[in-house]
Amino acid sequence: MKQDQNTDHVLHEITPLRDGDLMYIADRHKKEFTYPIHNHQVFELNFVEHGAGVRRIVGDSSEIIGEYDLVLITSLELEHVWMQNDCKSDDIHEITVQFRFDLSSEGFFATSPLKSIYHMLNQARKGLVFSMDTIMKIYNDLQKLSSIKDPFEAFISFLRILNVLANSDGSRTLATTSYAKVVIEEDSSRILKVKNFINSNYMKEIKLKTLSDLACMSETAFSRFFKLHTGRTVSDYIIDIRLGFASRMLVDTNKSIADICYLCGYNNLSNFNRVFKRKKGCAPTEFREYYHKTKIIV
């Protein structure tokens, strides 16, 4: 695959897809991951088998994967990488499907029969990882995909795989909304109003009463309403937004940890470091070092 290194520190991959192509399938066995952190102008479904110990980074998400891993990424800017880390396998099996679909609100995938796929593809702008149960549902079809010679049949088979993924439980997003620069427009008007306010004011103190007033609700009723619609408490949501912006600054700027701490609404560096480590699994300095390491191109 060709590479374009104009993007600051993140390799921009030029994929084999050409104008008029719909998808490209790479099915390979290898002993290690060597490709640096990158992004590309197409969507990607990436499957890894026998990859226990590999570190997967998608945006500001960094996780050690198990024996199997399946991730869908539909952002054209979200950087990602699978690093060898502690993986000892000498037969890593990787299947990558890169594809180009129209996700406009009036496009093919926005029609009724494909609405579940459309919703999943939009969710995957932050990266979407699937459960082991879901992986097993599509395992055989995914293994056969690269051997299908007829382009139409390959597309239909891939569509079936996406349909199973879209209608299975247990998937979860990886990067935070603020890091991935994703604007979610599917929420109710009340929730959307509150989220937009938080996104614009994360660097300041945000009081529950201010948010509940925006939603025209009591504080208690709003807290329940927000948790029901987002799956998170108000305080957890604000923390995720702040840490997403903090992670982006750690990656994209040379600002000090202290400066980033205060710019993201924290007035205590120790508290910022503690919350960051609890949520991200590493200290801010370690997070920055990981990214710098994966961005070195040799």
Phi, psi and omega in degrees: 000139180286159183228141176239119186258023180288328179294133185301109172072344180251124182291129177261110186279129173267109188280165179289349180294129178248171179305129180096343177280147181258317180204160181225134183241127175241122181237111187217153173249136182209170182260343180200159173267126181233351184287135183283175179298140189203170167219175181199163186271028176221166176278161182211134169247121184238124181246133177233130177239142183062044183245021182305129180100347177291142174263123178255124177245124175228108185062235179261017173264131178225116185221150172269125185271164176268204183298327181234147180210136178221120185227137176247129179231121181240009173275141180274354183243343187289117181283150181203158179197147169251117183258145182302315177051242183256015181291128182253359183296140175255011176215074176278127179255122181234129175241120180241126175247115175256135186211164184229109180239152176273115181255022177293156184295345179247011182279178182304318186281352178272359180283160188308311184297341186245013185301322181294321177294318179302315179296317180296316181297325176290320176300323187287003173296340176260004187085134183227123179252143187252154183286164178298320178301318179292319179302318181294332179293326184250004187305308183296317180295323180292321179296329183272346191303316184289344181269355179282117186279324183284120183302322180294314180295324178295319179295316180297320179296318179294322178298321178295320178298314179298322180295318177297316180299318184291336184252017178253154180269163170098359178282157178211149179282158186253294182286153175284156181303315184291324179291316184283353180058042182260133175257116180268125185242012184262359182284166173295159184299325179294311181295318181298320179298317180292315180299317179298322178296315180298317180298329182271344187231020183300336183279355180248171173290131180242118182265145180302322182297322179299317181290318180294325176296322177300323181272359181058047180222163172289162182299318181294313180295321180295318180302316178294317181299315182295315180297320180296321186272338183244343183078006180225154173288163179300316182295319178296321179296315179297319178300314180299318179296313180298317181289331175296314177294321179297316180298319179297319178292324177298325183277317191263350183229171175255017180299148179290159178300320180297315179299316181297319178307308184287327179291341182256017172093007177260138179250012180218116184296320180298318179295317178301311180299320181294314180294318180300314181294322179294321184275323186258348179082003177204163178286158178306321180295321178293321178300314179297319180296319178302314182293318178297324179294315184285345181268356178287122181251122182240000000 
